[in-house]
Amino acid sequence: MKWMAGLLLVLSVTGCGSAELVPADFTVPVGFETDRFRVRPITVADAEMDYEAVMEGIELIHSALLDDRWPSEEFTLEQNKRDLAEKERRFQQTKNFTYTVVSPDEKRVLGCVYVFPGIGGPVAVRMGCIPGPRSSSAARGVALDGRC
């Protein structure tokens, strides 16, 4: 599996400039599924396969983020577990939402989707996908710009 550079997208959604990410009565989507992929909230239980995908794609992640601080070469599985626990907690508190995109059998991470407050008020959405020989057809179905 490899991350594809340039597919970490940032979109601004206008009209969402309230102090809360979502209204109190908003029903947070718990994901969706097709025959090629499943999108669902990421949890600590995903730590191992998420860690594998992150570390295999470290150079491309750095390139896409234009930053080489995260993840560092020394990033550990334990650190990833703590990161995912925090993402899970923030999802439950509706502060931001991190979804994992996995194969239908849940054996491979194909990508991720982040929804969080943007700077200055709008919502920012970031998405990354991991195309490769085993996952490219599924990833194509997830990519916002169709380049996976």
C-alpha positions in Angstrom: 0.0 0.0 0.0 1.2 3.5 -0.7 -0.2 7.0 -0.2 -0.6 9.0 -3.3 0.9 12.5 -3.1 -1.4 15.4 -3.6 -4.6 13.5 -2.6 -4.8 15.1 0.8 -7.4 17.6 -0.1 -8.6 20.6 1.9 -12.0 22.0 1.1 -13.8 24.9 2.7 -17.5 24.6 3.4 -19.0 28.0 3.7 -21.9 28.9 5.9 -20.6 26.9 8.8 -19.1 29.7 10.8 -20.7 28.9 14.2 -18.7 28.2 17.3 -19.8 24.6 17.2 -18.8 22.2 14.4 -22.3 20.9 14.2 -25.6 21.9 15.9 -26.5 20.0 19.1 -29.4 18.2 17.3 -27.2 17.1 14.4 -27.1 13.3 13.7 -23.5 12.5 13.0 -23.1 10.1 10.1 -21.6 6.8 11.2 -20.4 6.0 7.7 -21.5 4.1 4.7 -20.5 1.0 2.8 -20.3 -0.1 -0.8 -19.1 -3.3 -2.3 -15.6 -1.7 -2.7 -15.0 0.1 0.6 -16.4 1.0 4.0 -16.2 4.4 5.6 -16.7 4.5 9.4 -15.4 6.3 12.5 -11.8 5.4 13.3 -11.2 3.8 16.7 -8.3 2.6 18.8 -9.0 -0.9 17.5 -7.8 0.3 14.1 -4.4 1.3 15.4 -2.3 -1.5 13.9 -3.5 -1.3 10.3 -3.7 2.5 10.5 -0.1 2.6 11.8 1.1 0.3 9.0 -0.5 2.5 6.3 0.8 5.7 7.9 4.4 4.4 8.2 4.4 2.9 4.7 3.3 6.2 3.3 5.4 8.5 5.4 7.3 10.2 2.6 4.2 10.9 0.6 2.3 12.1 3.7 5.1 14.6 4.4 5.0 15.7 0.7 1.2 16.1 0.8 1.2 18.0 4.1 4.2 20.1 3.1 5.5 19.2 6.6 7.8 16.5 7.8 7.1 16.7 11.5 4.2 14.2 11.5 4.7 11.4 11.5 8.3 11.3 12.4 10.4 8.2 11.6 10.3 7.4 15.3 6.5 7.5 15.5 5.4 4.4 17.4 2.3 2.1 17.4 1.7 3.3 21.0 1.7 6.9 19.9 -0.7 6.0 17.1 -3.0 4.4 19.7 -3.0 7.6 21.8 -3.7 9.7 18.7 -6.6 7.4 17.7 -8.0 7.5 21.2 -8.0 11.3 21.1 -9.7 11.2 17.6 -12.3 8.8 19.0 -12.9 11.0 22.0 -13.3 14.2 19.8 -15.7 12.3 17.5 -17.9 11.4 20.5 -17.8 15.0 21.7 -18.7 16.2 18.1 -15.6 18.5 18.1 -14.3 16.9 14.9 -14.8 13.7 12.9 -12.2 11.2 11.7 -13.3 8.4 9.5 -11.2 5.5 8.2 -11.8 4.1 4.7 -11.2 0.4 4.7 -11.7 -2.6 2.4 -15.1 -4.3 2.9 -13.4 -7.2 4.8 -11.7 -4.5 7.0 -8.3 -6.0 6.4 -6.8 -2.9 4.6 -6.8 0.8 5.2 -7.6 2.5 1.9 -7.7 6.1 3.2 -9.1 8.5 5.7 -11.4 11.5 5.9 -11.1 14.3 8.4 -13.8 16.8 9.2 -12.8 19.6 11.6 -13.3 23.3 12.3 -11.5 25.4 9.8 -9.4 28.5 10.7 -11.7 31.4 10.9 -15.0 29.4 11.1 -15.7 27.3 8.0 -15.4 23.5 8.2 -12.3 21.9 6.7 -12.4 18.5 5.1 -9.3 16.5 4.4 -9.1 13.2 2.6 -6.2 10.9 1.8 -6.3 7.6 -0.1 -3.8 4.8 -0.4 -4.0 3.3 -3.9 -2.0 0.3 -4.7 -2.2 -3.0 -6.5 -4.6 -4.4 -3.9 -6.6 -1.3 -3.2 -6.6 1.0 -6.3 -10.1 0.1 -7.5 -11.6 0.7 -4.1 -9.7 3.9 -3.6 -10.9 5.3 -7.0 -14.4 5.1 -5.6 -13.4 7.3 -2.7 -11.2 10.0 -4.2 -12.9 13.3 -4.5 -11.0 14.2 -7.6 -10.9 10.8 -9.2 -7.1 10.6 -9.4 -6.7 7.6 -7.1 
